[in-house]
Amino acid sequence: MTETVHHLATRASYDRVAEDYDRLLRDELANMPFDRAMLGVFAERVLDGGGGLVGDLGCGTGRITTYLEKLGLDAFGIDLSPRMVAVARQAYPALRFEVGSMTGLDLRDGELAGALAWYSTVHTPPGELPVVFAEFHRVLAPGGHLLMAFKVGDECVHLDHAYGHELALDVYRHPPQRISELLVRAGFEEVARLVRAADGPGERTPQAYLLARRPV
């Protein structure tokens, strides 16, 4: 895989903030009822389909990966940032975490029963999303489910400071219908979507959750 400027910037930024990111967000899910609800639905769908390996794609420091494991899923994580993966391995030594990119996943065709992209595509330029979604489709088994969470809007916001550090990140917001259409073009069918209002000081826009399925 040829790495782009945004790959390099994203990796460098998250390598820099990994420890503070973990410290600030590790327990955040306890205060996010909509997040827990959608993750619960995703887990039920995967288990109802017979279970199997679930990839948390763009797992960060593993806080959602371990929640999926508690829901009964055979979950592991992949992230672009080696430092985020190192923190995840230290925090959750019983789980598997690997360094990798969503544009070229080191997974076999149809290897996953479920895939999670939990705000992990927010730094991906819109023109690259079809490549990412094609990878999601490739690694999911027929009947497998994909759950995405992302920020709602239609613009790019540049961050030069976050989690107590200087960094350089572009954050893309998308209309849910656009994401749904791109997933359909990649071969998915939409199962459900939920859009909620911004909630709390850290959110400035509505947030979306989209559950999709690779048809049998």
C-alpha positions as CSV (number, residue, x, y, z in Angstrom):
1,M,0.0,0.0,0.0
2,T,1.3,3.5,-0.9
3,E,0.8,5.8,2.0
4,T,-0.6,9.2,1.4
5,V,0.1,12.5,3.3
6,H,-3.1,12.0,5.3
7,H,-2.0,8.5,6.4
8,L,1.3,9.9,7.7
9,A,-0.3,12.9,9.4
10,T,-2.9,10.7,11.1
11,R,-0.4,8.2,12.3
12,A,2.0,10.9,13.7
13,S,-0.8,12.7,15.4
14,Y,-2.2,9.6,17.2
15,D,1.3,8.4,18.1
16,R,1.7,11.7,19.8
17,V,-1.5,11.7,21.8
18,A,-2.0,8.0,22.5
19,E,-1.5,8.0,26.3
20,D,-3.6,11.1,26.9
21,Y,-6.3,9.8,24.5
22,D,-6.6,6.6,26.5
23,R,-6.6,8.5,29.8
24,L,-9.4,10.9,28.6
25,L,-11.6,8.4,26.8
26,R,-11.2,5.0,28.3
27,D,-14.4,5.2,30.4
28,E,-16.4,7.5,28.1
29,L,-18.7,4.7,26.9
30,A,-20.3,4.6,30.4
31,N,-21.9,8.0,29.6
32,M,-22.9,7.2,26.0
33,P,-26.3,5.3,26.0
34,F,-26.8,5.5,22.3
35,D,-23.3,4.2,21.6
36,R,-23.9,1.2,23.9
37,A,-27.3,0.6,22.3
38,M,-26.0,0.4,18.8
39,L,-23.0,-1.7,19.8
40,G,-25.5,-4.0,21.5
41,V,-27.6,-4.4,18.4
42,F,-24.5,-5.0,16.3
43,A,-23.3,-7.7,18.7
44,E,-26.7,-9.4,18.7
45,R,-26.8,-9.4,14.9
46,V,-23.3,-11.0,14.7
47,L,-24.1,-13.6,17.3
48,D,-27.5,-14.4,15.7
49,G,-25.7,-15.1,12.5
50,G,-23.5,-17.7,14.2
51,G,-20.8,-15.5,15.5
52,G,-17.2,-15.4,14.3
53,L,-14.2,-13.1,14.2
54,V,-15.0,-9.4,14.6
55,G,-12.6,-6.6,13.6
56,D,-12.5,-3.2,15.3
57,L,-11.0,-1.4,12.4
58,G,-9.4,1.8,13.6
59,C,-9.5,0.6,17.2
60,G,-7.4,3.3,18.8
61,T,-6.5,2.3,22.3
62,G,-9.0,-0.6,22.4
63,R,-11.7,0.8,24.5
64,I,-14.5,-0.4,22.1
65,T,-12.7,-3.6,21.3
66,T,-12.9,-4.7,24.9
67,Y,-16.5,-3.7,25.1
68,L,-17.3,-5.9,22.1
69,E,-15.5,-8.8,23.9
70,K,-17.7,-8.2,27.0
71,L,-20.8,-8.5,24.7
72,G,-19.7,-12.0,23.8
73,L,-17.9,-11.3,20.5
74,D,-14.5,-12.7,19.4
75,A,-13.1,-9.2,18.8
76,F,-9.7,-7.9,17.9
77,G,-8.4,-4.5,16.8
78,I,-6.4,-2.9,14.0
79,D,-5.1,0.6,14.0
80,L,-2.8,2.8,11.9
81,S,-0.9,4.1,14.9
82,P,1.7,1.9,16.5
83,R,1.6,3.8,19.7
84,M,-2.2,3.5,20.0
85,V,-1.8,-0.3,19.5
86,A,1.0,-0.4,22.1
87,V,-1.3,1.3,24.6
88,A,-4.2,-1.0,23.7
89,R,-2.0,-4.1,24.2
90,Q,-0.9,-2.9,27.6
91,A,-4.4,-2.0,28.7
92,Y,-6.1,-5.2,27.4
93,P,-3.4,-7.9,27.3
94,A,-5.9,-10.7,26.7
95,L,-7.0,-9.2,23.4
96,R,-5.2,-9.1,20.0
97,F,-4.2,-5.7,18.5
98,E,-2.3,-5.2,15.2
99,V,-1.0,-2.2,13.3
100,G,-2.6,-1.9,9.9
101,S,-4.5,0.4,7.5
102,M,-8.2,0.3,6.4
103,T,-7.1,0.9,2.8
104,G,-5.2,-2.4,2.8
105,L,-6.3,-4.8,5.5
106,D,-4.1,-7.8,6.2
107,L,-7.1,-10.1,6.3
108,R,-8.4,-12.9,4.1
109,D,-11.5,-12.5,1.9
110,G,-14.6,-13.1,4.0
111,E,-12.6,-13.6,7.2
112,L,-14.8,-11.5,9.4
113,A,-18.3,-12.1,10.8
114,G,-18.5,-8.4,11.8
115,A,-16.6,-5.2,11.3
116,L,-16.7,-2.0,13.3
117,A,-15.6,1.4,12.1
118,W,-16.2,3.5,15.2
119,Y,-15.4,7.1,14.1
120,S,-12.3,5.6,12.4
121,T,-13.1,6.9,8.9
122,V,-13.4,10.6,10.1
123,H,-9.9,11.4,8.9
124,T,-10.3,9.7,5.6
125,P,-10.7,12.1,2.6
126,P,-14.1,11.5,0.9
127,G,-12.4,10.4,-2.3
128,E,-10.8,7.5,-0.5
129,L,-13.9,6.2,1.2
130,P,-14.9,3.9,-1.8
131,V,-11.5,2.1,-1.4
132,V,-12.1,1.7,2.4
133,F,-15.6,0.5,1.9
134,A,-14.5,-2.0,-0.7
135,E,-12.0,-3.4,1.8
136,F,-14.7,-3.7,4.4
137,H,-16.8,-5.6,1.9
138,R,-13.9,-7.9,0.9
139,V,-13.0,-8.9,4.5
140,L,-16.6,-9.5,5.6
141,A,-18.2,-12.9,5.1
142,P,-21.6,-13.0,3.2
143,G,-24.2,-12.1,5.9
144,G,-21.6,-10.3,8.0
145,H,-22.5,-6.9,9.5
146,L,-20.7,-3.6,9.5
147,L,-21.4,-0.9,12.1
148,M,-20.1,2.7,11.5
149,A,-20.2,5.8,13.7
150,F,-19.4,9.2,12.3
151,K,-19.9,12.9,12.6
152,V,-22.8,14.5,10.7
153,G,-22.3,17.5,8.4
154,D,-20.8,18.3,5.0
155,E,-17.4,19.9,5.7
156,C,-13.8,19.3,6.7
157,V,-12.5,20.7,10.0
158,H,-8.8,21.0,10.6
159,L,-7.5,20.3,14.2
160,D,-4.1,21.6,15.3
161,H,-4.6,20.9,19.0
162,A,-6.4,18.0,20.7
163,Y,-6.0,15.8,23.8
164,G,-3.5,18.3,25.2
165,H,-1.1,18.1,22.2
166,E,-0.2,19.9,19.0
167,L,-1.1,17.8,16.0
168,A,-2.4,18.0,12.4
169,L,-5.7,16.2,11.7
170,D,-8.5,16.8,9.2
171,V,-11.9,15.7,10.4
172,Y,-14.5,15.0,7.8
173,R,-18.3,15.2,8.5
174,H,-20.7,13.5,6.2
175,P,-24.5,13.4,5.5
176,P,-25.7,9.9,6.5
177,Q,-27.4,9.4,3.1
178,R,-24.1,9.9,1.4
179,I,-22.4,7.3,3.5
180,S,-25.3,4.9,2.9
181,E,-25.1,5.4,-0.9
182,L,-21.3,4.7,-0.9
183,L,-21.8,1.5,1.1
184,V,-24.5,0.4,-1.3
185,R,-22.2,1.0,-4.2
186,A,-19.6,-1.1,-2.4
187,G,-22.0,-4.0,-2.2
188,F,-23.7,-3.5,1.2
189,E,-27.3,-3.2,2.1
190,E,-28.4,-0.8,4.8
191,V,-30.0,-2.4,7.9
192,A,-30.6,0.6,10.1
193,R,-29.4,4.1,10.9
194,L,-29.7,6.4,13.8
195,V,-28.9,10.1,14.0
196,R,-28.8,11.9,17.4
197,A,-28.2,15.5,18.5
198,A,-24.9,16.6,19.8
199,D,-24.6,15.8,23.4
200,G,-22.0,17.2,25.8
201,P,-19.1,19.7,25.5
202,G,-17.0,17.6,23.2
203,E,-19.6,17.4,20.4
204,R,-20.5,20.2,18.0
205,T,-22.5,18.3,15.4
206,P,-25.1,15.5,15.4
207,Q,-23.7,12.0,15.4
208,A,-24.7,9.1,13.1
209,Y,-24.6,5.3,13.4
210,L,-25.2,3.1,10.4
211,L,-25.6,-0.6,10.4
212,A,-25.1,-2.4,7.1
213,R,-24.9,-6.0,5.9
214,R,-23.0,-7.8,3.2
215,P,-25.8,-9.8,1.4
216,V,-25.6,-13.5,1.3
